Amino acid sequence: MSEAFIEIEGLRKYFDMGNRRILKAVNDVSFSIQKGETLGLVGESGCGKSTAGRTIIRLYEPTAGRISIEGTDITNMSISKFKAYRSKMQMVFQDPYASLNPRMTILDIVGEALDIHGMVKSRAERKRRVEELLEMVGLNAEHASRYPHEFSGGQRQRIGITRALAVKPLFMICDEPISALDVSIQAQIVNLLIELQKKMGLTYLFVAHDLSMVKYVSDRVAVMYLGKIVELARSEDLYANPQHPYTKALLSAIPVPDPDIEESKKRIVLTGDLPSPVNPPSGCAFRTRCPAATEKCSAEAPLFREVRSSHFAACHYA
């Protein structure tokens, strides 16, 4: 974990809503991910975390900012040149039901990536490679001839992971890969991702809203609110010493499997609704829901600064 594999600087993704209304889904986000590291990206629905992931991998073209892989700027790289980097960056999507083509066999779904990147020379080699990949994620070689509807949700997500692994990526964005699955299956998929990371030296951006699972899987955690990162720290430090009021509220909502502790635990309840990214509040974006907000919070946006060793937060009072 000595060199930054992915570097994101000032990333913005805006959507034109018409009538001069601009939705600022990702608004000036910066972070880096070390080689072999897992960075967890958390926040409530609508905060922009999935959009950030899709923009990093250029499924959405960024409005502004810089994205670099291994020191190479790919932000405005032409599609023909970017193809070589596309194989290094892959995505596991949230919904295993919608992300697989129901008209294609698993052999063709996984093999399509091999064909596009010219990684096999014959149909026999293609079939052999797909079968090897399926067995790597805990499926059987004979599953290659089946269609997506013949599999359970957990099996489909394994197929989605197989498709991402087909082109031998170095970096994978896992966009809420377990949120659509039964709780009994979630741990299996997360353990599979951890096992694959160790075996293949993968680097992950793990997008989720389940903070207990993020703690388990991540080396560092970034907390996102209304298109901005408001806190970033090592996993154990963030959970033990949260600095931003929003992070404290999120952590207070995690249930504890001990009725006595759960009953005595102080829950921080946020009032009000999530503001619109089309018309965000002045100053600190969280001030309209923050129990500790002052006049300074409405007048001045807080800097994202280092408040402890390797622990960053965007709060005047962190």
BELQUISUL-V234329 format. One record per backbone hydrogen bond with DSSP energy under -0.5 kcal/mol. CO is the residue of the C=O (numbers start at 1). NH is the residue of the N-H. If there is no record, write none. Layout:
co=CO nh=NH
co=CO nh=NH
//
This chain:
co=3 nh=35
co=5 nh=70
co=6 nh=33
co=7 nh=68
co=8 nh=31
co=9 nh=66
co=11 nh=28
co=11 nh=29
co=12 nh=63
co=12 nh=64
co=13 nh=25
co=13 nh=26
co=15 nh=17
co=15 nh=23
co=18 nh=21
co=20 nh=22
co=21 nh=17
co=21 nh=18
co=22 nh=24
co=23 nh=15
co=23 nh=25
co=26 nh=13
co=26 nh=28
co=29 nh=11
co=31 nh=8
co=33 nh=5
co=33 nh=6
co=34 nh=37
co=37 nh=39
co=37 nh=204
co=38 nh=40
co=38 nh=219
co=38 nh=220
co=39 nh=206
co=40 nh=42
co=40 nh=222
co=41 nh=208
co=42 nh=224
co=44 nh=47
co=47 nh=227
co=48 nh=52
co=49 nh=53
co=50 nh=54
co=51 nh=55
co=52 nh=56
co=53 nh=57
co=54 nh=59
co=54 nh=60
co=55 nh=58
co=64 nh=12
co=66 nh=9
co=67 nh=74
co=67 nh=75
co=68 nh=7
co=69 nh=72
co=71 nh=73
co=72 nh=69
co=72 nh=74
co=74 nh=77
co=78 nh=82
co=79 nh=83
co=81 nh=84
co=82 nh=85
co=82 nh=86
co=83 nh=87
co=85 nh=88
co=85 nh=89
co=86 nh=89
co=88 nh=170
co=88 nh=171
co=90 nh=173
co=91 nh=93
co=92 nh=175
co=94 nh=96
co=95 nh=99
co=101 nh=104
co=104 nh=148
co=105 nh=109
co=106 nh=110
co=107 nh=111
co=108 nh=112
co=109 nh=113
co=110 nh=113
co=110 nh=114
co=111 nh=115
co=112 nh=116
co=113 nh=117
co=114 nh=119
co=114 nh=120
co=115 nh=118
co=122 nh=126
co=123 nh=127
co=124 nh=128
co=125 nh=129
co=126 nh=130
co=127 nh=131
co=128 nh=132
co=129 nh=133
co=130 nh=134
co=131 nh=135
co=132 nh=136
co=133 nh=137
co=134 nh=139
co=135 nh=138
co=140 nh=143
co=141 nh=144
co=142 nh=145
co=143 nh=146
co=144 nh=107
co=146 nh=106
co=147 nh=150
co=148 nh=151
co=152 nh=156
co=153 nh=157
co=154 nh=158
co=155 nh=159
co=156 nh=160
co=157 nh=161
co=158 nh=162
co=159 nh=163
co=160 nh=164
co=161 nh=165
co=162 nh=166
co=164 nh=167
co=165 nh=168
co=170 nh=203
co=171 nh=90
co=172 nh=174
co=172 nh=205
co=173 nh=92
co=173 nh=175
co=174 nh=176
co=174 nh=207
co=176 nh=179
co=178 nh=181
co=182 nh=185
co=182 nh=186
co=183 nh=187
co=185 nh=189
co=186 nh=190
co=187 nh=191
co=188 nh=192
co=189 nh=193
co=190 nh=194
co=191 nh=195
co=192 nh=196
co=193 nh=197
co=194 nh=198
co=195 nh=199
co=196 nh=200
co=197 nh=201
co=197 nh=202
co=203 nh=172
co=204 nh=39
co=204 nh=206
co=205 nh=174
co=205 nh=207
co=206 nh=41
co=207 nh=176
co=208 nh=43
co=209 nh=211
co=210 nh=214
co=211 nh=215
co=212 nh=216
co=213 nh=217
co=214 nh=218
co=219 nh=235
co=220 nh=40
co=221 nh=233
co=222 nh=42
co=223 nh=230
co=223 nh=231
co=225 nh=228
co=227 nh=27
co=228 nh=225
co=228 nh=230
co=230 nh=314
co=231 nh=223
co=232 nh=312
co=233 nh=221
co=234 nh=238
co=235 nh=239
co=236 nh=240
co=237 nh=241
co=244 nh=248
co=245 nh=249
co=246 nh=250
co=247 nh=251
co=248 nh=252
co=249 nh=253
co=250 nh=253
co=251 nh=254
co=256 nh=258
co=258 nh=262
co=259 nh=263
co=260 nh=264
co=261 nh=265
co=265 nh=267
co=267 nh=269
co=268 nh=270
co=276 nh=279
co=277 nh=24
co=284 nh=287
co=286 nh=289
co=286 nh=290
co=289 nh=271
co=290 nh=293
co=294 nh=297
co=294 nh=298
co=295 nh=298
co=295 nh=299
co=296 nh=300
co=297 nh=284
co=303 nh=305
co=305 nh=307
co=305 nh=313
co=308 nh=311
co=311 nh=307
co=311 nh=308
co=312 nh=232
co=313 nh=305
co=313 nh=315
co=315 nh=318
//
